[in-house]
Amino acid sequence: MKFRRAPRVIPGLPLAMGVTLLYLGLIVLLPVSGLLFRTFGLEWSEFVAVVTHPRAVASYKVTLESAAYAVAFNAVFGLLLAWVLVRYDFPGRRLLDAVMDLPFALPTAVAGVALTAAFASNGWLGQYLEPLGIKVAYTQLGIIVAMAFTSVPFVVRSLQPVIADLEPELEEAAETLGASPFQTFTKVIFPLIFPAFLTGVSLAFARSLGEFGAIIFIAGNMPFLTEITALVIFIRLEEYDYAAATAIATVVLASAFVMLLITNSIQLWHYRYARKN
Amino acid sequence: MIEVREVSRNFGGFQALNNVSLNVEQGELVALLGPSGSGKTTLLRIIAGLDFADTGSIHFDGKDATAVAAGDRQVGFVFQHFALFRHMTVFDNVAFGLKVRKRSARPSKAEIAERVNHLLRMVQLESLGKRYPAQLSGGQRQRVALARALATEPRVLLLDEPFGALDAQVRKELRRWLRRLHDELGITGVFVTHDQEEALEVADRVVVMNKGGIEQVGTPSEIYDNPATPFVYNFLGHVNAVPATVSGGVAHLGGLRMGFAEGEAPEGVGAGTAFVRPHDVEILRDGDGILVTMRHAVVLGPSVRVEMELENGQAIEAELTRHRFTELGLERGERVLAAPRRAQLFLDDGRQYTVSCLTRPVAPRIVPSAEGGIRQRRP
């Protein structure tokens, strides 16, 4: 039997698939397996000792906690920003839209230096916050600010196209059916943008967990207080303790993987309405 | 009863509605008919409270509702593209209007379920309550939208191009079904359409709109038989517009003389346009008529549409029975006579008359075409 295939935009499944798998192998799987391989050089008891070292555990806590605050802030602020950028027309909208990419485009070290300059006690923001008792630079708040700064585009850019695709008729339909603006948001709009929102938030969270350059300038890096996990890994490397570095990195890798797994399952469950049968 | 009083609406320089007044009686089904940009959807949205008039007012049962929000007007609105909540099941879509009510006014869960199931039965979708909108056909989605709008027991049902997004067959079915539903429920309804057939078939009364104003309001037969303006004549189906002059109490269409009804003939001279329905045009080889060139014939089931051209190059159409067409044996490029039996004459000063063919025979004089041959058909 002869098969006739519909013409495709990208030629040939075998070729396209081959290239995809090769790149996935080279860029993602090879480094990751290298990491795991290194870690396996440790005895189980050594591994446990390294990853549960009080300084490492303190860094997990600082990193996770800060990332959680930063993402919580970005979830609200990013949603609002995306909404404003899509739904309202105001002078400077395009400029604001372009500026949104700055945290992506800026080298993170530059972002770190800029934030430190602004929030240091003699900086042009810090000098007003300090008298109010708000210390940003060299505290955990600084870490949160840096994480929020570098990860907000994930939330905004994930939500923008989805908000733009929402038909205004949906809101009007809810309105004529007697729903309040709050009900329209919680029952109609939010469920529809939720998958994109979740994507944005989980990417922002992952980015915050891994952020290094922007944070080390503003955090102060005091062990047990403002030291992030990425820095602990870096310090282990500087001490030529590769096994310890990779062991802690494995913990970060595992947590990122588990998080992506969870968010993907939530999305799959949420998208049940889009299935045809 | 809905009362629209002198409503105007301007969108950044575009006058969408210009001083429009309209009454819709209790239990009536009214069609707002017009081309795109005529203001029909804007008027519907203003009645719904989804848009607001710059000047003028809206009254429901005598009470001023101009500033009342859409949610408090007790209207049901059906959108052209259904606007179903795609993350909710059919059941939840229909239940939405009841579930969002304040606790004091909200029916119990059992009552909501009963009402929703009743509505789903009514729209013949009782077995599909658990499906999502993506799993339904276009016609089914539109019925869900209708059930959702009816769930809150609105005083008025408003439909914006309700069948516009459906294919011809489903559209016809739903049209009849809407009419039946309306007769059963006795609800006041207003729907927007650009399809004259839909308006004439479904509505009790038709409101013909053009350029932000109302051209004519009447029953379907009033609108079709006695169009008030040249626009209405043009908009309601195929019609020929033939330049005409009046002198000595007789209308002249090309070489054809047409007479006025007894005692109606205008005095003096005038000019205007005569509108002739294609089925009122007879084609003759000799006798009294307008000199035309035969261009093209299209067979449409039992009838034949003959496209011809006036001396000035303007197109004119006639609709003949197949029998008559065969009998005539028309040739492309042949010069024949078009004889309207009846025409509606609109003079440039706004006066309007019905004129009919004067049967007095006039000697035929067919002049052969100077250039001969077949000219390109005009687009």
Interface residues (C-beta under 8 A of the other chain):
Chain A: E167 E169 L170 E172 A173 A174 E175 T176 L177 G178 A179 S180 Q183 K187 V188 P191 L192 H270 R272 Y273 A274 R275 K276 N277
Chain B: A48 G49 L50 A69 A70 G71 D72 R73 V75 G76 F77 F79 H81 A83 L84 F85 R86 H87 M88 T89 F96 G97 V100 R101 Y132 P133 A134 Q135 R148 A149 A151 T152
